[in-house]
């Protein structure tokens, strides 16, 4: 395939990455493929559930980023991949995989995708979503309780013991690697339009 554009969208937990991606997808429809770093959490079947639940999932070592890099290169070359499927309830990968086919725009999202140099070098556009920490925390609580089967106490404890610390150590410093910094993500309509226009220019699409 020709003219495949790889867009990296990073930002802290609950920053609004998913909202921004949904807005981009509205513009480009089937021309977009989405790949989340969260799909690439390492397989930890050798550990009991109690130990898996205590792992630091906000540290770069929690991810199989090497596999993600390989998969992005395959998609860029026009070849389909079998990406992992991660289950946040059991804190582990499932046995099955999901087929992902390449498209003109491939969006890669995650909190730490700008921390890894090899991954960073694959992106044609690098976007960082910058959102107030209080807003991000509230969004994370709502998501983890409603969608991932967590208790309120466990979410808050995880945030205070690992998430906040890892954000300050890895996520926030990686912001300097971005081409574009967007406050409030998909809710920033001016920035969203500028980003969509940039994608169109790179793809040489007709307005």
N, C-alpha and C positions, 0 to 999 in steps of 0.2 A: 504493500500500500504506500501511496505517496502522501506527503503533507500531513503526517500524523503529528498533532501537537500534544505535548505532555505538560499538563498544568499541575503544579503542586500547591495545595491549600493547607497551610498549617495554622496553628493557634492553640491556645490552652484548652483544657477540657471545658465544654459548655460555651465555647466562644461564639458559636454560630456557623461553624463550617458546613454542617449539613444543610442549613437554611440557604446558605449561599449556593451550594451545589444544586439544590432543587431549583433555584432561580435560573442558574445557567442552563439546566436541563430543559426548562421551559422554552428557552431561546433556541436550543440546538437539537432538542428531541432525540431521535435515534442516532445522531452523529456523536453522541457522548457515551463513553464507557467510564464507570466509576470503580476505583480500586482503593480500599481503605487499609491503612496500616494495621488496624485492629484485626483484620482477617489473618494477619501473619504473626500473631502471638505464638510462641513456641509450644510444641506438644510436650505435655508433662504427665503422661500416663503413669510414669514410674513413681509419682508422688501421690500419697493419699489425698482425698478431697480437702481435709483440714489444712494440710501443708500448702496445697495449691491456692487456697483462699488467702493465705498469708503472704504470698509472693508480692514483690514490688512490680506491679504492672505498668508503672510510669517511668521505669528506667529503660534506657536503650537496650540493655541485655535481655529484656523480656521478649524482644521481637526477633523473628527470623528475617532480618532485613536483607540478608544475602539472597534469600529466595525471592523476595519481592523485587530486588534489582534485576535478577535473572528474568522474572516474569514480565517486567516492564520492557526489557530489551526484546523479548519475544513478541510482545504486542506491537512494539514500535516497528518490528520487522514484518508485521502483518500476519503473525501466527497466533492461534488461540492458545490459551493456557488452562490448566486445571488448578484453580486457586483453593487454598484451604478454607474450611468452614469452621469458625470458632463459636463455641457455646459459652456465653458469659455466666450462665447459671451453674454449670459444672466446672467452670474455670479450665476448660480444655478444648482441644480440637475434636471435632466429630470425625468419624471414619470416612464419610463421603467428602467429595470435593465438588466444586461448581465450575462449569465451563464458562470462560469469559472470552468473548470474541473482540478483536480490535475494531476501533472506529476512528473517525477523523480527529476526535478530541478525547483524550484520556485524562481524566481527573484523578489525581492521587491525593488522598487526604489523610491527615494524622497529626498528632501533637508533636511528634519527634522527627518528621520527615526532612526537616531542614538541619537536623543535628548530624546526620550521616553524610559525609562528603560525596561518596560514590552515588548515593541516591540523589543528592542535591544536583549533581552534574547532569542528571537525566532530564531536568525540567526546562522547558522553553519559557515558561512564565512561573514565577514564584510569588504566591500571595500569602500574606500573614494576616489573620483576623485578630484584631486587638480589641478586647472587651473587658470591662470592669470586673475585677475579681469577685465581687459580691454577686454580680449577675451570673457569672460562670458557675459559682458554687450552687446557687439556687437551681440552675438548669441541670447540673449534675445530680443533685439530690432527686429532683423530679424524674429524671431519666432512669437512674439506677433503681429507684424504688418501684416505679411503674413498669419498666421494661425488662429489668435484669434480676428481679426477685430479691433485691437487697433490703435489709432493714435500715431505718433511718440512722440508728446508732452506728452501724457498720460503715455506712457511707461517710458520715462525719468523721469517724475515727480514721478511715483510710485517707480522707482528704488532709487531715491534720498531720498524719504520720508519714505519708509518702507523696501524695499528689501535689500539695503546696510546695514541698521541698524540691521535688523533681522539676516542677515548673520553674522555680527560681534558678535551679542549677543548669537545666538543659533547654527548656522551651523558650523562656524569655531571651536568653542570649542568642538563640538561633534566629531571632527576628531580624537581626542585622543582615542575614542572607537573603531577605525578601526583596523582590523588585517592587512590589506594591504592598502597602500596609492599609488595610481597610478597617476602620472602626465599625463595630457592630455587624460585620458580615453582610448577610443577605438583606438586612434592613436598611442598608446604606444604598439607596437607589441610584444616586449619582455615580458612586464608585462601581456599582454593578454594571451600569450602562457602559462606562469606560472600559471595564474588563471585557464585556461582550464585544465591544467594538474592536478591541485589540485582538481577540480571538478571530473575529471575522477577517481582519486585515491579514493575519498570519495564514489563514486558510484561503485567502483571496476569494471569499464568498461575496456574492452580490448582495447589496443592501436591500 
